[in-house]
């Protein structure tokens, strides 16, 4: 039944790919630049229709930069 739906509506798959691919690319790029190994692996492996990628870009990657600006000895090693 679901195979029949997607075979008749292939534009949905194309739309999902066009939506997810840029978000995944930006999130992976940010994770690599910030050396977030575990985030990089999670973003690469998990497919959450760009929800996890958007959260990483706008929330989690900013949090690390904010901690680094504090110049706390136990955070900035």
Contact map, one row per residue, 1 for C-alpha under 8 A:
11111000000000000000000000000000000000000000000000000000000000000000000000000
11111100000000000000000000000000000000000000000000000000000000000000000000000
11111110000000000000000000000000000000000000000000000000000000000000000000000
11111111000000000000000000000000000000000000000000000000000000000000000000000
11111111100000000000000000000000000000000000000000000000000000000000000000000
01111111110110000000000000000000000000000000000000000000000000000000000000000
00111111110000000000000000000000000000000000000000000000000000000000000000000
00011111110000000000000000000000000000000000000000000000000000000000000000000
00001111111110000000000000000000000000000000000000000000000000000000000000000
00000111111111000000000000000000000000000000000000000000000000000000000000000
00000000111111100000000000000000000000000000000000000000000000000000000000000
00000100111111110000000000000000000000000000000000000000000000000000000000000
00000100111111111000000000000000000000000000000000000000000000000000000000000
00000000011111111100000000000000000000000000000000000000000000000000000000000
00000000001111111110000000000000000000000000000000000000000000000000000000000
00000000000111111111000000000000000000000000000010000000000000000000000000000
00000000000011111111100000000000000000000000000000000000000000000000000000000
00000000000001111111110000000000000000000000000000000000000000000000000000000
00000000000000111111111000000000000000000000000011000000000000000000000000000
00000000000000011111111100000000000000000000000011000000000000000000000000000
00000000000000001111111110000000000000000000000000000000000000000000000000000
00000000000000000111111111000000000000000000000000000000000000000000000000000
00000000000000000011111111100000000000000000000001001100000000000000000000000
00000000000000000001111111110000000000000011000001001000000000000000000000000
00000000000000000000111111111000000000000000000000000000000000000000000000000
00000000000000000000011111111100000000000000000000000000100000000000000000000
00000000000000000000001111111110000000000010000000001101100000000000000000000
00000000000000000000000111111111000000010011000000000000000000000000000000000
00000000000000000000000011111111100000000000000000000000000000000000000000000
00000000000000000000000001111111110000000000000000000000100010000000000000000
00000000000000000000000000111111111110110000000000000000000010000000000000000
00000000000000000000000000011111111110010000000000000000000000000000000000000
00000000000000000000000000001111111100000000000000000000000000000000000000000
00000000000000000000000000000111111100000000000000000000000010000000000000000
00000000000000000000000000000011111110000000000000000000000000000000000000000
00000000000000000000000000000011111111110000000000000000000000000000000000000
00000000000000000000000000000011001111111000000000000000000000000000000000000
00000000000000000000000000000000000111111100000000000000000000000000000000000
00000000000000000000000000000010000111111110000000000000000000000000000000000
00000000000000000000000000010011000111111111000000000000000000000000000000000
00000000000000000000000000000000000011111111100000000000000000000000000000000
00000000000000000000000000000000000001111111110000000000000000000000000000000
00000000000000000000000100110000000000111111111000011000000000000000000000000
00000000000000000000000100010000000000011111111000000000000000000000000000000
00000000000000000000000000000000000000001111111000000000000000000000000000000
00000000000000000000000000000000000000000111111100000000000000000000000000000
00000000000000000000000000000000000000000011111111000000000000000000000000000
00000000000000000000000000000000000000000000011111110000000000000000000000000
00000000000000010011000000000000000000000000001111110000000000000000000000000
00000000000000000011001100000000000000000000001111111100000000000000000000000
00000000000000000000000000000000000000000000000111111110000000000000000000000
00000000000000000000000000000000000000000010000111111111000000000000000000000
00000000000000000000001100100000000000000010000001111111100000000000000000000
00000000000000000000001000100000000000000000000001111111110000000000000000000
00000000000000000000000000000000000000000000000000111111111100000000000000000
00000000000000000000000000100000000000000000000000011111111110000000000000000
00000000000000000000000001100100000000000000000000001111111111000000000000000
00000000000000000000000000000000000000000000000000000111111111000000000000000
00000000000000000000000000000000000000000000000000000011111111100000000000000
00000000000000000000000000000000000000000000000000000011111111110000000000000
00000000000000000000000000000110010000000000000000000001111111111000000000000
00000000000000000000000000000000000000000000000000000000111111111100000000000
00000000000000000000000000000000000000000000000000000000001111111110000000000
00000000000000000000000000000000000000000000000000000000000111111111000000000
00000000000000000000000000000000000000000000000000000000000011111111100000000
00000000000000000000000000000000000000000000000000000000000001111111110000000
00000000000000000000000000000000000000000000000000000000000000111111111100100
00000000000000000000000000000000000000000000000000000000000000011111111100110
00000000000000000000000000000000000000000000000000000000000000001111111000000
00000000000000000000000000000000000000000000000000000000000000000111111100000
00000000000000000000000000000000000000000000000000000000000000000011111110110
00000000000000000000000000000000000000000000000000000000000000000011011111110
00000000000000000000000000000000000000000000000000000000000000000000001111111
00000000000000000000000000000000000000000000000000000000000000000000000111111
00000000000000000000000000000000000000000000000000000000000000000011001111111
00000000000000000000000000000000000000000000000000000000000000000001001111111
00000000000000000000000000000000000000000000000000000000000000000000000011111
